[in-house]
Amino acid sequence: MSYRDRDRSTSSRGFGGRSDGGRGFGDRDRGSRGGMSDRGKASLKGTQPGQGLRKPRWDVHKLPKFEKNFYKEHPVVTRRGHHEIQQFYAAQQITVAGKNVPKPVFSFEEGGFPDYVMNQIRKNGWQSPTAIQSQGWPVALSGLDMVGIAQTGSGKTLAFILPAIVHINHQPYLERGDGPIVLVLVPTRELAQQVQQVAHEFGRLSQIRNACVYGGAPKRPQLKDLEDGAEICIATPGRLIDYLESGKTNLRRTTYLVLDEADRMLDMGFEPQIRKIVEQVRPDRQTLMWSATWPKEVRKLAEDFLHNYIQINIGALQLTANHNILQIIDVCMEFEKEDKLVKLLTEIMQEKENKTIIFVETKRKADDISRRMRRDGWPVICIHGDKSQQERDWTLQEFRSGKIPILIATDVASRGLDVEDIKFVINFDYPNCSEDYVHRIGRTARSSKTGTAYTLFTPGNIKQASDLISVLREAKQVVSPKLLQMAESARGYQGKSRWL
């Protein structure tokens, strides 16, 4: 079958005086961390997510046949020798595992994409593929299952969207009542919207439609996009489960499945929904899983959902941070954090490029800090899981445009927030795990740029000290003697803060 022809100014600024008895900004409300709008709320009602969905009894021999191998190796790639490929792997920090791994491509032309894809690539002025694209495209276009492990900002969205478009254009057209051919599961609505932008940019040239479904937004417009015949569905698990249970859509035609930021979806508690959704997809599908880290929970998911998969890793397998980020750790006491933040922001706001994200632990604290900072004249806005979609869209637009250079956020923005010119990240509160630390600071230094991450680290974070030191050393950063002393104290005194 051929391709379809588809065609501020002083350090004396404060935050209005402390009213919380010296505890910092607001109470530590761990229970309020993260939003509920995209998650399966059914568990709060005593039921399991997707309880109304029945697992189909798949008989692969009776299912309609479909094509998934469209890769024709470029003659230049065929002639490329083993030594040259190994040199490329070393230079790009690529490691691969699996049988019969296709050779990487070094240029867009070698990828073998049709004209309607190449025209957009040329229009965008891109010079060469990223590392994950170089190796990921030949694997995905060959119809193979794969796991891609790469940092955020590595170009993974394009790594799965372009093969998805080629895959769609080799399938029969959708008929009334058909669900999507391609399903992309993502953890947050922000990431869903960013994937949709890429899908639209490249899909419109061949008249491929998409639907973006996520919680916290009206259902009717999303349903209309699905019912009008969307070949690509980009979805958060909770909202998709709602549509599947109510019979508004189905996954019988889905033959290309993407699990994006799988580690984050598991962190957010989406595993039951993911398993229910994947049950609805035919077992001979092509599955691509993407993750920034490779913990045992993600490995288990890969073993359960993928068959004879090829694993592609960009960078070290251990937890690593972008080496273009200067990491500065300030070991301090909790009551010192407010004054340190004021001094730090006063310096940052004097810089020509000063776009900054401040990460805090809870939604309550995010609201409290932003309210008090605005009262004192700081140009700041706030985003977290309880904000409406309209508020979040407006907030991100103001931040992206640079009209308001300071964004206070919970971990809702630690992944999936793609703003190219963030120069500073401040961890006012250290996250619960060092994986989240890596993702937070990864909001800066995107696309080979540089950035700076400041972290206020207190005795309350002592259990994270050793992991943080490992990340710093791997990135060849300066490690504070106080942090080393704290880590030693944690090992020697079972977490008691006797490091001072």
N, C-alpha and C positions, 0 to 999 in steps of 0.2 A: 504494500500500500504506500502511495507517495504522500508527501506532505500536502495538506489541504492548501488551496490557493486562497488564503485569508489575508485575503489581503489586510562732695561729702567730706568730710574735711578734717575733723579734729578727733584726736584720741579720747577726748572727754565725753564723746557720745556714749550713752548707756542705754539700758533697756527699761528705764523707768523704775529702777530700784527693785530689790528682791522682795517678794511677798510670800515666798514659800518656805520661810524659815531656814534658808541656806541649802535647800535641796537642789537648787538649779531650776531650769525651766519646767515647771509642771511636775506632776508625780510620774513615777515609772509605771506606766499602765501597760504592762506586757500584753494583757488580754485584748487591747485595742489595736495591736500591731497588724497592719495590712487591712485591705478591704474585703467585704463579704460579697460584693456585687457580682464577681465573676466566679465565685466558688459555689459548690453544691451545698445549698442551705438545707437540703433534705435531712442531713444527719442531725440537725438541730430539732427536727420534728420527729425523730425516732425512726426514720427510714433511711435506706441506703441510696446513694445517687444512682439513677438509672434502674431502680428496682422494677419499674414497669417494662423494661426492655427484655425481650426474650432473645437468647442466643440462637441465631440461625443454624440449621443443620446443613453445613456446607458439603456438597458433593462436587469436588473440583472437576470431575470428569463430565459433569452435566452443565457446568457453567459456560457461558459464551467465551470463546477464545479471544484473547487480546494480545496485542504486540507490546513489547516493552524494551526490546533491544534495537536501537536505532543508530548505533555507533559504527562509523566507518573510519578506521584509523587513517590519519593523514599520511601521505608518503614520507614526509619529513620526519614524522614521529616514528614510523616504521624503521627508518634507517638509523635512528638514534641509538647509539651503543650503550651498553650497561654502565660503563665508566662515566659517561656524560650524565646519565640519569642519577647515578650515585652522587656526583658532584652537585647536581641540582638539589637533591634531597638534603645534602649537608648544608648548602647555602641557605635553603628555605626552612630548615629545621623540620623537615617532613619525615615521619616514620609511618610505614604501612604494615599491615598484617592481614593475612588472608591468602587464598589461593587464586592464581591467575589474575593478578592485579594488572589492569591496563596501564600502559606507560603514561606519564603525565604529559600535558601539552604546555608549551612555553609561550604560546601566543593565542590570541582570540581566533585567528584564522585557522590554526591547527585544530580547534575544537569541532569543526565541521558543522557549525550552526547554519541554518538557512538564512537567506537574505533578509527576511523580515526581522530577524534577531540582530544580525550583523549591522544593519543600517542604523539601528538605535545605539549599538555600541559605538559605532563611528561618530554618531551625532553627539554622544556624551564625551567624546574625546579621550577615552580611556586608553592607556598605553599598553598594559599587559595584565594578565589575570593575577589575582592574589594566589598565595600558596594553596589555600583550600580549594579554590576554583581550578587551579592547574591539575590537581589530582582528582578532585571530586567530580568534575564534568565527565571525564571518560568512564568513571565507574557508574555514575547515575545514568548516562546515556546508553550504557550497555545493559541496563535493566537489572543491575545487581543491587542487593541490599547493602547498605553501608552505614557506618557510624562515623561521624565527623566530630573531632574534638578540637576546638579552636577558640581563641579568645573572642569576646565581643568586638565588633568592628573589623573582623577579618574577611568580610565579604561572603559569608555563608548564605545570606538570603539569595543572592544571585546564583550561588552554587546549586541551590535546589530549584529556584524558580525557572531558570532557562531550560533545564532538562524537563521540567514539568510542562512547559509550553510545547516543547517538541513532542512529549508523550501525548498530550491532548490532541494535537493535530494529526496524530496517527490513529485516533480512535473514531468510531462512528459518532455522528452528531447526537447530541442529547435529544430525547423525545420527552413529551409531556409526562410529568410525574417522576422523571429521572432525577436522582441526586447528583452531586458533583463527581467529576472524574478524579480531581485532585483535592485532597484534604490536608490542610496545614494546621496542626494543633499548636497553640502558643499559650504561654502563661498569663499574659496581660493584654489589656485592650490597646495600650500604647504600642506594643510590639505587633499586635494584629494590624493596626493601622499602617505601620511602617512596611510590613510585608505586603499589604494591599497596594501601597504606592508603587512598589517595584512590580507587582503583578499587573497593575494597570498600565504602567509605563511600557512594558514589553508585550503584554497581552493584547492591547488595543490594536496593534498593527495587524494582528491576525484575527481580530474580532472575538477574542476570548474574554468572556465575562467573569467577574468574580463577585463573591458576596463575603462581607466581613461581619461576623456575628460575635457579639461579646455582651456581657452583662453591663448594667448601668446605663443602658440606652433603650429607646423604644423598640419594641419587637416588630411592629408592623413594617417599617421600611426594610429591615433586615430580611423578613419573610418574603417580601415582594422580590428582593434581589434573588433569593433562592428559587422562588416559584417561577420567575421569569427565565430560569435556565442558566445557572452559573456553573461553568466548568470547574472553577476553583472556589473552594470554600476555605476561608481563613477564620479560625474559631478558637475561642477559649472554651475549655471543656464543659463548664457549668451551663452556659447558654446553649451549646450544641446538644447536650443531654436533654434539655427542655424541649427542643425542637424534635429530637428523635422520639422521645416518649410520647409527645402529642401527635406524632405522625405527620408533622409538617414537612419533614424531609426524610431522606433515607440515604444509605451509603452502599446500595447494591451495585452502583456503577463505579464506585471508587476503586481505582487500580493503582494509584500513586499516593502513598501516605507519608507525610512528613511530621515528625515530632520535633519541634524546635524548642531549644532550651529545656531539654528533658530534665536536667538537674533542678532547674528552677521550678518546673511543674511539680516535681516530687516534693521539693521544699515547701510548696504551698499546699500540699495535701491533696493533689489532684489524682493520685494513683488510682483510686477506685473508679473515678470517671473515665480516665484514660483506658483502663481495662475494659470497661463496658462499651466504650466507643469502638475500640479496636475489634471487639467481638463482632461488630456489625459490618466489618469490612472483609471481603473475601480473602481467604488465607493465601492465595497465590498472588497477592498484590506485590508491588514493589514498595519497600519501606526504607526510609532514610531517617536516621535519628541524629540529632545535633545537640551537642552539649559543650559547655565550657570546662567542665570538670568530669572526672571519671570515677566517682565513688561506687561502692559495691551495689547500691540501690539502682543506679543507672545501668550498671553491667547486668544486673538481674533482668531489668526491663528489656535490654537488648537481646539477651538469651531467649526470652519468652516471645518476643515479637518478630525477630529477624531470623533469616535462614541463610546459613553459609555467608555471613556478611564480611565485607572488607572494612577494616578499621583504618581510618586516616587520622593521624595526630599531628597538629601543628604546634611546635614547641615542646617543652618538657612535659612528661606525663604527671610529674608532681605539681602541686599547686604553685603557679607562677603568676607574676604580675608583669604588665607591659614595661619593658626596660626603658621606654621613653618618658616614664613618669618619675619625677623626683619625689621620693617619699620622705616626709619629715614627721617624726613621731615625737610628740611632746608629752612626757610622763608627768602627770600632775595630779592634784587632788580634785575631787568633784566640785568643791566650792570655788575653785580657781577658773573653771571653764568659761564662765560668762565673761570675765575680764579679758581672758586670753583671746576669745572670739572677737571682742570689740577691737582689740589692738591689731589682730590679724586682718580683719576686714578693712580697718582704716588704711593699712599699708596696701592691701589689694586694690582698693578703690582708686588709689593714685596711679595704678598701672593703666596703660593705654588699652590693653586687652584684659578685661577683668571679669568675664562671665564666670560665675561661681555657683556650685551646688553645695549646700550644707545638709548633711544627712543627720537625722535624729532618729531616736528609737521608736517613738509613738506618734500617733496622729494628734493626740492631745498636746504633746510638746511642740509639734510642728505648728499647730494653730497658735499656741501661746507665744512662742518665740517670734513668729511673723507678726502677730498683732503688736507686741511690745516694740519690735524693731521699727515697724511702720510709724508708730506713735512718735518715735525719736528721729524720724526723718530718713531712715534707710530705705533704699529702693529695693524692696523685697516682695516676693510672692511665694505662695505655698501650694504644694500638691501632695495628696495622699489618697488612700482608697475610699474615703467617705465623700470625696468631692464628686459632684455630678459630672457627667461626660461633657456637658457644655462648659462647666468651670475648668475642667482639665484641659480641654482644647484651647480655651482662651488663655489659660496660664502658660501652656507650652508655646503658644504663638507669641505672647509677650516676651517670653524668655528667649526664644529662638531669634526674634527680631532684634534683641538687645535693648528694647525699651526699658526693661527691668532686668538688671544684670545679676541679681541674687535670687536663687531658687532654694527654698527650704523644702526638704522632701523626706519621706519615709522610704523604706526599701522598695516601694512601688516604682521608684525611678532608678533603682540600682541596675536593672537590666531593661533592655528594650527601649531606652531613651536615647535616640540618635540625634544628638546636637553636635555639630562638627567643631565648633569653636569654643568649647568650655576649656578654660585655662586652669581653673582651680577647683579642687574638691576638698571639702572640709568634713571630716568625721567628728562632729560634735559629740556624738555617742558612738562608741565602737560597736559593731554588729555582734550578733550572737555566735557567728562562726567566721573563720578567716576566708572561706570561699566568698561570702558576701562582701568582705573587705575588698577582695580582688575585683569583684564586679563593680563595687561602688567607685573605686578609684579609676576603673576603666572607662568612666564617663569622660575623662580627659585624655589627651594624647591620642585622639582618633586619627586613623588614616595616616600614620607615620608622623604626626605632629608631636609636639612635646607638651607637657603639663606638669603641674605640681599638686601633690596631695598632702594635706596636713591632717594629722590625727591626734586627738586629745585622748590619751590612754591613762586610765585611772586604776587604782587597786581593785576596783570592782570588776575589771577586765582581766585579772591576773591569770585566769585559766587559758586565755588566748595568747599569752605572751610568747610561748615557745613556737607556736604556729606562725605568728607574725614575724618573729626573728628569722625563721626559715625562709619566708617570702622575701624579706629584706636582703638576706644574704644571697639568695639566688639571683636577685636583681642587682647585686653589687652596690647596695645602699649602705649608708652609715648607720650603725646600730648603736643607739644610745646606751651608755653604761648603766643608766637607771633601769632600762628595759631588760638588759642582761641580768641585772641584780634581781629584778622582779621575777624573771623566769626561774632563776636559781632558787629563789625563795619559794616559789610555787612547788618546785620539786622537793625541796627539803622540809617544808613545813605544811604540806597538804593544803596549800591555798591560803594560808594566813598571811595577811599583808604586813610582814615583818621586814620588808625590803628597804625601808627608809633608814 
